[in-house]
Amino acid sequence: MSWGTELWDQFDNLEKHTQWGIEVLEKYIKFVKERTEIEIGYAKQLRNLSKKYQTKKNSKEEEESKYTSCKAFQTTLNEMNDYAGQHEVISENMTSQITAELTRFVQELKQERKSHFHEGRKAQQHIETCWKQLEASKRRFERDCKEAERAQQYFEKMDADINVTKADVEKARQQAQIRHQMSDDSKGEYSSVLQKFNREQNDHYYTHIPGIFQKLQDMEERRIGRMSDSLKTYAEIDRQVVPIIGKCLDGITKSAESINGKQDSQMVIESFKSGFEPPGDVDFEDFTQSMKRTVSDNSLTNTKADGKSDAKVPSKSRGKLWPFIKKNKLSLKLVRTVSACTP
């Protein structure tokens, strides 16, 4: 189906439709631009996030990074950095392969459309001018015919009147002849202009306008085809980075699988093992030797002995030091218990 034959009288509607088509393309370009901005922003945020959690040099985190779980996390951060790079690639490719290309194409399309409709308006103006010429020629022919008829009637009236001189009758006859000649000339001119107009009109509606509308149809179909190709490119740009993104995710999975709890536990042992042996059993300390004898045994010797014994009883008992605590709490508890029992 051709616009030139089917839509020969829809100049205004085709003008609106082709303008709408260009606006659709411009809307799509705007959409892709916003998508590229989102991709760039997302990539930047991912890079900043990865950098934020990277292990800092000469810090406690660097020492802790020896554990397999920490190594896996650092690998994940590195992979996310590469992942962000792929979103930058998407943005760059969409800008160069879609936005820039379509922007140039739209400008060319606008110029082409403007040229076609300028040609169409010029053709319309020409046929309108031809129509005006035809109407003017027709009105002139009609006017001359009426003038010739009036002149003929006047001549016949003068010729029938016996009171009119021959000179006046001759003058009326000549005037009627002139008017008839003018009418014949107008008729010939009108016929010529009409034939010319019909040729021009035939060329206009069967040659010029169909040709212009066919160019517009070709232009519109190229726009639609370009839109189709661009959408395919849009999908392909995303598809191209999928394998690389997949590798990034595979790297994260592989690092997760490398986490070894037993190995990390062994590293904890190697980091904090002191080499000391655990403390042995606490010896029993017998304090009954220093206790006072019963009141019935009241000898001086015993008293002195008791005095000496009392002097030997320490007010505090020192406990053995354990490897990981400052004092033997159990020994202190025993000493306090004995002291409480001593009067």
PyMOL commands that set and color helices and strands:
alter all, ss='L'
color gray80, all
select helices_A, chain A and resi 3-6+11-52+60-64+68-160+166-257+261-272+288-290+300-312+329-341
alter helices_A, ss='H'
color red, helices_A
deselect
rebuild
show_as cartoon
